[in-house]
Amino acid sequence: MMQQTSLLAWLEVQPKLGDKQRIVLSALKEKPMCNQDLAAKLSWPINTITPRIMELRQKKLVVEHTKARSRETGRLVIYWRAA
């Protein structure tokens, strides 16, 4: 359940976000995901996801959740979550 203050903060930043930023942030509000998972979920190329994550991190709207091995590559990846 979302706290009232979180909802107010979310509504406040909405007009300041681009469409793709808003979509990525919404997906991360559902559950933490790595860039590859986001690309698969949204059917976007990875090079569309990566800059949106960086932009959202700079706005402090996305933070690191954990690091884990990717199912696809076996490499260590960062799972992001909405702040």
N, C-alpha and C positions, 0 to 999 in steps of 0.2 A: 504494500500500500504506500502510495506517495504522500509524503508530509506536505502540509499546506505551504510551508516556506519553499520547499522544492518546486511545487507547482507554480508559485509566484515567480520564482527565479526563472523557471522554464518559459513562462509566458513573457517575461521581460526580455530574454535574449532572442526569442523567436524572430522578431523583425530584423535583427542584426545578422542573421545567418543566411547564407545562400541556400538554394534548394537542395543541392547535393550534401552540404553540411548538415542540413536539417534531417535528411533521410538517413545519413550515417548515424547521427546522434540518436535518432528514434530507434534504429536497430540495436544500438548498444544499450538503450534503456530496457530492451527486452531481456538481454543476457550479454555477458562479456564475450567478446569474440576477438580473434586475431584478424589481421588484414586479409588473409586468404579466405577465412570463413565469411567475412563481410563481402568480399568479392563474389563468392559463390552464392550467398544469400540474395544479394542485390542484382546478380547477373551483370556485374560491371567488371571491366578489366582492373587488374591490381594497380595499374598506374593511375587510376582514377581514385582509388581508395586511399593510397598512401599520402597524397597531399592533403586530402580532407582530414585525415587523422592528425597530421601535423598542424593544420590550421585550428582544429578543435582543441588540441593540446595547448597551443599558444593562447587560446581564449580560456584555458583552464576548465573546459567543459568535458574533457576526456582525460582519464588518468590510467596508469598501468594497474591492471588487476592482478596478474600473475604471469609467470613465464612457464612454458611447457613445451614439449616436443610436438612439432607439427605432425599430423597424421599423414600428410602428403609427402613431406620431405624428410621427416625425422630430425630436422633442425630445431634448435631452440627458438621459439617465437614469443612475442609479447601478446598477451590477451588484454584488450582494452575494455574499460567500462565507463559509462557516463558518470561524471562527477556529481 
